[in-house]
């Protein structure tokens, strides 16, 4: 806009409109960077009041990223006192990691202390270990012969078929140990048709009545594994739908990219969710979300469905072409459209549908995960525009 070409009385208005346009362009660029997860882009200037909320979100995300890196480096003193339920889940994760680290260090210290005492004599070893809660087993390093156990196997194992598995695993570990290795630390499951029991084990190379033996110190960590799984569910699962969340989806996609794994990315956006929430309430909106989540799980048995947030989903599959994926999504969309929400009188109140965009990721891909997701998002908007008239004719 050429301000000088305007009548003098309109110069101030022209300058204001120019300032507003520049500010809006900054906000759109800044919002686009945040949507792609880009936190190091250009930040709007201090005079741009339109960007105040986005700059606050940007600062929060950068601080949260820094805290997450601190946790990854072993600093478990981080704490979040904002962001609601996410803060509660994050703080719970840190507390449990800190407790597990302390427990592990305490257990290791106890084992090291016991080991020193065991070295005094085999007789003293048997006397001491008979009083320990840990399960200690001695086997011949070459043959797997059972030389000693401080407690009956039946007391440590919850399933009758686990004993053979246990000794086979211990013998495999014993043979893996290097000749000059003093100990080996591992975790392993024992598996039956109905049950899984987890153990941690530290194996020590020892001499035992003329045998080149391995002493295995076992601890039942089944409960800890269950707690870890619950924590992972909090970290990786969407609380409402039980599908995976954005964090897990992007982590998986990055892993596939690093492995040069060909796949397809589907970006799905629910139609009219805001209308449903505004008119029928969020309880009905949640039912709509759950319906779409369950429908997308029918895409294929090995597809990964992730709720990115609100009305958006990402679906990842490694065994489908673009054409196959689009055909499946179109069929699922038709199934959803036939499931019309009706009130008590039987009148159609609103139609359910979604828009989608699909892209293929080749093995030779060099594009980042966030940019790939943006490409699928753009294709979704093309689909949404193409079906605009269809949605306009439907209720909502």
HUURRA-V884764 format. One record per pair of residues at least 4 apart in sequence whose ideal C-beta (glycine too) atoms are under 8 Angstrom apart, sorted by the first residue. I is the first residue (numbers start at 1). J is the second residue. D is the distance in Angstrom with one decimal. If there is no record, write none. Layout:
# HUURRA-V884764
i/j/d
I/J/D
I/J/D
This chain:
# HUURRA-V884764
i/j/d
1/14/6.0
1/17/7.0
1/18/5.4
1/21/8.0
2/6/7.6
3/11/5.6
3/14/4.6
3/15/6.0
3/18/7.1
6/10/4.3
6/11/6.0
6/13/7.9
6/14/4.9
7/11/7.9
10/14/5.6
11/15/6.3
12/16/6.3
13/17/6.3
14/18/6.2
15/19/6.3
16/20/6.2
17/21/6.2
18/22/6.5
19/23/6.2
20/24/6.2
21/25/6.4
22/26/6.5
23/27/6.5
23/44/7.2
23/47/7.8
23/48/4.6
23/49/7.7
23/50/5.0
23/51/7.4
24/28/6.4
24/50/6.5
25/29/6.4
26/30/6.0
26/42/8.0
26/44/4.1
26/45/7.4
26/48/5.4
26/50/7.8
26/51/6.3
27/31/6.0
27/44/6.5
27/48/7.0
27/50/4.9
27/51/4.9
27/54/6.5
28/32/6.3
29/33/6.6
29/41/7.5
29/42/7.1
30/34/6.6
30/41/7.0
30/42/7.4
30/43/6.8
30/44/5.5
30/51/5.8
30/54/5.5
30/55/7.8
30/58/7.4
31/35/6.3
31/54/5.9
32/36/6.7
33/38/4.1
33/39/7.6
33/41/3.7
33/42/7.8
34/38/7.2
34/39/7.6
34/54/6.5
34/57/6.7
34/58/6.3
34/61/7.3
35/374/7.4
36/370/4.3
36/371/6.8
36/373/7.9
36/374/5.7
37/250/7.7
37/370/4.8
38/370/7.2
39/58/6.6
39/61/5.8
39/62/5.3
39/65/6.6
43/51/7.9
43/55/6.4
43/58/6.7
44/48/4.0
44/50/7.7
44/51/3.8
44/54/7.6
44/55/6.7
51/55/5.3
52/56/6.6
53/57/6.5
54/58/6.1
55/59/6.4
56/60/6.5
57/61/6.3
58/62/6.4
59/63/6.3
60/64/6.2
60/82/7.3
60/83/7.4
61/65/6.2
62/66/6.5
63/67/6.4
64/68/6.3
64/80/7.2
64/83/7.7
65/69/6.6
66/70/6.6
67/71/6.6
67/78/4.5
67/80/7.0
68/72/6.4
69/73/6.4
70/75/4.1
70/78/5.4
71/75/6.2
71/76/6.6
71/78/5.6
71/94/6.5
71/97/7.4
76/94/5.3
76/97/5.3
76/98/4.2
76/101/6.8
77/94/8.0
78/94/5.9
79/91/5.9
79/94/7.0
80/86/7.5
80/87/4.1
80/90/5.0
80/91/6.1
81/87/6.5
82/87/5.9
83/87/4.5
83/90/7.8
84/88/7.3
85/89/6.3
85/239/7.1
86/90/6.0
87/91/6.1
88/92/6.2
89/93/6.4
89/234/4.7
89/235/7.0
90/94/6.6
91/95/6.3
92/96/6.3
92/231/7.4
92/234/7.0
93/97/6.2
93/231/5.8
93/234/7.0
93/235/6.3
94/98/6.2
95/99/6.4
96/100/6.1
96/227/6.9
96/231/5.9
97/101/6.3
98/102/6.5
99/103/6.2
100/104/6.1
100/224/7.1
101/105/6.3
102/106/6.2
103/107/6.2
104/108/6.2
105/109/6.3
106/110/6.5
107/111/6.3
107/219/6.8
108/112/6.3
109/113/6.3
110/114/6.3
111/115/6.2
111/134/7.6
111/202/6.1
111/217/5.7
112/116/6.9
113/117/7.0
114/118/6.2
114/128/6.9
114/129/7.7
114/132/7.0
114/217/7.9
115/119/6.8
115/204/6.5
117/124/6.9
117/125/7.7
117/128/5.9
118/124/7.3
118/125/4.2
118/128/6.9
118/129/7.4
118/206/7.9
118/215/7.5
120/124/5.1
120/125/7.8
121/125/6.7
122/126/6.7
122/208/6.5
122/209/6.7
123/127/6.7
124/128/6.1
125/129/6.0
126/130/6.3
126/148/7.1
126/150/7.4
127/131/7.7
128/132/6.9
129/136/4.9
129/150/3.9
130/150/5.4
130/151/7.9
132/136/6.8
132/150/6.4
134/217/5.6
134/218/6.6
134/219/5.6
135/149/7.3
135/150/6.8
135/151/5.5
135/156/4.5
135/217/7.8
135/218/4.4
135/219/7.6
135/220/7.8
136/148/7.6
136/149/7.1
136/150/4.6
136/215/6.3
136/216/6.9
136/217/5.4
136/218/7.2
137/146/7.5
137/148/7.1
137/149/4.9
137/150/7.9
137/167/8.0
137/170/6.6
137/215/7.5
137/216/4.7
137/218/6.7
138/146/7.8
138/147/4.1
138/148/3.7
138/149/7.3
138/206/7.5
138/208/5.6
138/213/5.4
138/214/7.3
138/215/5.3
138/216/7.5
139/144/5.5
139/145/6.4
139/146/6.0
139/147/6.1
139/167/6.8
139/170/5.8
139/171/6.4
139/174/6.5
139/213/6.5
139/214/5.8
139/216/7.1
140/144/6.2
140/145/4.0
140/147/6.3
140/211/5.0
140/212/7.1
140/213/5.8
141/174/4.7
141/175/7.3
141/177/7.7
141/205/7.2
141/211/7.6
141/212/4.7
141/213/5.9
141/214/5.1
142/175/8.0
142/212/6.7
144/167/6.2
144/168/7.8
144/170/7.6
144/171/3.9
144/174/7.6
145/211/7.5
146/167/6.9
147/208/5.6
147/209/7.5
147/211/6.1
147/213/5.8
148/208/7.0
149/153/6.4
151/155/5.2
151/156/6.2
152/156/7.9
153/157/5.8
153/163/5.4
153/166/7.6
156/218/7.0
156/220/6.9
157/162/4.3
157/163/6.2
157/166/7.0
157/190/7.2
157/197/6.9
158/162/7.3
158/195/6.4
158/197/5.6
159/190/7.0
159/192/4.8
159/194/7.7
159/195/5.2
159/197/6.7
161/165/7.0
161/192/5.3
162/166/5.8
162/190/4.3
162/192/7.0
162/197/6.4
163/167/6.7
164/168/6.2
165/169/6.2
165/190/5.0
165/191/7.5
166/170/6.4
166/190/6.2
166/199/7.8
167/171/6.3
168/172/6.5
169/173/6.5
169/188/5.5
169/190/7.9
170/174/6.2
170/201/7.3
170/203/7.3
170/214/7.1
170/216/5.2
171/175/6.5
172/176/6.5
173/177/7.0
173/184/6.0
173/186/6.0
173/201/7.2
173/203/5.6
173/214/7.6
173/216/7.8
174/203/6.5
174/214/4.2
176/184/7.0
177/181/4.6
177/184/5.2
177/203/6.6
177/205/6.3
177/214/7.1
181/205/6.5
182/204/6.6
182/205/6.2
183/202/5.7
183/203/6.1
183/204/4.9
183/205/7.4
184/202/7.3
184/203/4.6
185/200/7.5
185/201/7.3
185/202/4.9
185/203/7.8
186/200/7.4
186/201/5.5
186/203/7.6
187/198/6.7
187/199/7.1
187/200/4.9
187/201/7.4
187/221/6.8
188/198/7.4
188/199/6.1
188/201/7.0
189/196/5.2
189/197/6.9
189/198/5.2
189/199/7.9
190/196/7.1
190/197/4.7
190/198/7.8
190/199/7.1
191/195/7.8
191/196/5.4
192/196/7.7
196/222/7.5
197/220/6.9
197/222/5.3
198/220/7.3
198/221/4.9
198/222/4.8
198/224/7.7
198/225/4.5
199/218/5.0
199/219/6.6
199/220/6.1
199/221/6.4
200/218/7.3
200/219/5.0
200/221/5.0
201/216/5.2
201/217/6.6
201/218/5.0
201/219/7.7
202/216/7.5
202/217/4.8
203/214/5.0
203/215/7.0
203/216/5.1
203/217/7.8
204/214/6.8
204/215/4.6
204/217/7.5
205/212/7.6
205/213/7.7
205/214/6.1
206/213/5.3
206/214/7.1
206/215/5.0
207/211/7.2
207/212/7.1
207/213/6.9
208/213/4.0
208/215/7.6
221/225/5.7
222/226/6.5
223/227/6.5
224/228/6.3
225/229/6.4
226/230/6.6
227/231/6.4
228/232/6.4
229/233/6.4
230/234/6.8
231/235/6.3
232/236/5.5
233/237/4.6
235/247/7.0
235/248/7.8
236/244/5.8
236/245/6.2
236/247/6.5
236/248/3.9
237/242/6.0
237/243/7.2
237/244/6.2
237/245/6.3
237/248/7.6
238/242/6.7
238/243/5.1
238/244/6.9
238/245/4.8
238/306/7.8
238/307/4.3
240/286/6.2
240/289/6.3
240/290/7.2
240/307/7.6
241/289/6.4
241/290/6.0
241/293/3.9
241/307/5.4
242/293/7.5
243/293/5.3
243/296/7.7
243/297/7.5
243/305/4.7
243/306/6.2
243/307/5.0
243/313/7.6
244/248/4.2
244/249/5.6
244/252/7.7
244/304/6.3
244/305/6.8
244/306/4.4
244/307/7.5
245/249/7.0
245/306/6.3
245/307/6.3
245/308/7.8
246/250/6.1
246/306/6.3
246/307/7.7
246/308/4.7
246/309/6.3
246/314/7.5
247/251/6.3
248/252/6.2
248/306/6.4
249/253/6.2
249/304/6.9
249/306/3.2
249/308/7.2
249/314/5.1
249/316/6.8
250/254/6.2
250/369/5.6
250/370/7.5
250/373/7.7
251/255/6.5
252/256/6.5
252/304/6.1
252/316/6.4
253/257/6.4
253/263/7.9
253/265/7.2
253/314/8.0
253/316/6.1
253/369/4.5
253/372/7.3
253/373/7.7
254/258/6.3
254/369/5.1
255/259/6.3
256/261/4.1
256/263/5.6
256/316/7.4
256/318/7.0
256/361/7.6
257/261/7.5
257/361/7.3
257/365/6.2
257/368/7.9
257/369/6.0
260/363/4.7
260/364/7.4
260/365/7.6
261/318/6.0
261/363/7.0
262/318/6.9
262/360/7.5
262/361/6.4
262/362/5.6
262/363/4.8
263/316/5.9
263/317/6.3
263/318/4.5
263/360/7.9
263/361/5.1
264/316/7.5
264/317/5.4
264/320/5.3
264/321/7.2
264/322/6.0
264/325/4.9
264/358/5.9
264/359/7.0
264/360/5.5
264/361/6.9
265/314/6.7
265/315/7.6
265/316/6.2
265/358/7.1
265/359/5.4
265/361/6.2
265/372/5.7
265/373/6.5
265/375/8.0
265/376/4.8
266/299/7.9
266/313/7.9
266/314/6.9
266/315/4.0
266/316/7.7
266/317/7.6
266/325/5.9
266/329/6.3
266/356/5.8
266/357/7.3
266/358/5.0
266/376/6.6
267/312/7.3
267/313/7.6
267/314/6.1
267/356/6.6
267/357/4.8
267/358/7.8
267/373/6.6
267/376/3.7
267/377/4.8
267/379/7.1
267/380/4.6
268/292/7.7
268/296/6.7
268/312/7.1
268/313/4.1
268/314/7.5
268/315/6.4
268/329/7.4
268/354/5.3
268/355/7.4
268/356/4.8
268/380/7.2
269/311/5.9
269/312/5.5
269/313/7.8
269/354/6.3
269/355/5.0
269/356/7.4
269/380/5.4
269/384/6.8
270/288/6.9
270/289/7.1
270/292/5.6
270/311/3.9
270/312/7.7
270/313/7.9
270/353/8.0
270/354/5.0
271/352/7.6
271/353/4.5
271/354/5.8
271/355/6.1
271/384/7.7
271/391/5.8
272/276/6.0
272/350/6.3
272/351/7.8
272/352/7.9
272/353/7.6
272/391/7.0
272/394/7.9
272/396/4.3
273/277/6.3
273/285/5.9
273/288/6.2
273/289/7.2
273/310/7.3
273/311/4.1
274/278/6.1
274/311/7.7
275/279/5.9
275/350/6.8
275/396/4.1
276/280/5.4
276/284/5.8
276/285/4.8
276/288/5.3
276/341/8.0
276/350/6.3
276/396/6.8
277/281/6.9
277/282/5.2
277/284/7.6
277/285/3.9
279/350/7.6
279/396/7.2
280/284/3.8
280/285/7.1
280/341/7.9
280/349/7.5
280/350/7.8
281/285/7.0
282/286/6.1
283/287/6.9
284/288/6.5
284/341/7.7
285/289/6.5
286/290/6.3
287/291/6.3
288/292/6.7
288/341/7.8
288/352/6.4
289/293/6.3
289/307/7.8
289/311/7.5
290/294/6.3
291/295/6.3
291/336/7.2
291/339/7.0
291/352/6.7
292/296/6.3
292/313/7.3
292/336/6.9
292/352/7.6
292/354/6.2
293/297/6.8
293/305/6.9
293/307/6.7
293/313/7.6
294/298/7.6
295/332/5.4
295/335/6.7
295/336/5.7
296/305/4.8
296/313/6.1
296/315/6.0
296/332/6.9
297/303/7.9
297/305/5.7
298/332/6.5
299/303/4.4
299/305/7.2
299/315/6.0
299/317/6.8
299/325/7.9
299/328/5.6
299/329/7.4
299/332/6.9
300/317/6.0
300/319/7.3
300/320/6.8
300/328/7.4
302/317/6.9
302/318/7.2
302/319/6.5
303/315/5.7
303/316/6.8
303/317/4.2
303/320/7.8
304/315/7.0
304/316/4.5
304/317/7.4
305/313/6.4
305/314/7.9
305/315/5.4
306/313/6.6
306/314/4.6
306/315/7.4
306/316/7.3
307/312/7.4
307/313/5.5
308/312/4.2
308/313/6.2
308/314/5.5
314/373/6.5
314/376/7.6
317/325/6.7
320/324/4.6
320/325/4.7
320/328/7.4
321/325/6.9
321/360/7.1
322/326/6.3
322/358/5.4
322/359/7.2
322/360/4.8
323/327/6.3
324/328/6.5
325/329/6.2
325/358/4.8
326/330/6.1
326/356/7.7
326/358/5.3
327/331/6.5
328/332/6.3
329/333/6.1
329/356/4.9
329/358/7.0
330/334/6.5
331/335/6.6
332/336/6.4
333/337/6.3
333/353/6.1
333/354/6.0
333/356/7.3
334/338/6.6
335/339/6.9
336/352/5.0
336/353/6.0
336/354/6.7
337/351/6.0
337/352/6.5
337/353/5.2
339/352/5.9
340/348/5.1
340/349/7.9
340/350/7.7
340/351/5.7
340/352/7.1
341/348/7.6
341/349/5.2
341/350/5.4
341/351/7.8
341/352/6.7
342/346/5.5
342/347/6.3
342/348/5.8
342/349/6.1
343/347/5.7
343/349/5.2
348/395/6.5
349/395/6.3
350/394/7.3
350/395/4.7
350/396/4.0
351/394/4.3
351/395/6.3
351/396/7.1
353/387/8.0
353/390/7.9
353/391/7.1
353/394/7.7
355/380/5.4
355/381/7.7
355/383/4.8
355/384/4.0
355/387/6.6
356/380/5.7
356/383/6.0
357/375/7.9
357/376/4.7
357/377/6.4
357/378/6.7
357/379/2.9
357/380/3.4
357/381/7.3
357/382/6.9
357/383/5.9
358/376/6.6
358/379/6.7
359/372/6.6
359/375/5.2
359/376/4.9
359/379/6.4
361/365/4.9
361/367/7.9
361/372/6.1
365/372/7.5
367/371/5.0
367/372/5.3
367/375/7.7
368/372/6.9
369/373/6.4
370/374/6.5
371/375/6.6
372/376/6.8
373/377/6.2
374/378/6.5
375/379/6.7
376/380/6.5
377/381/6.8
378/382/6.7
379/383/6.6
380/384/6.2
381/385/6.3
382/386/6.4
383/387/6.4
384/388/6.9
387/391/6.2
388/392/6.2
389/393/6.4
390/394/6.7
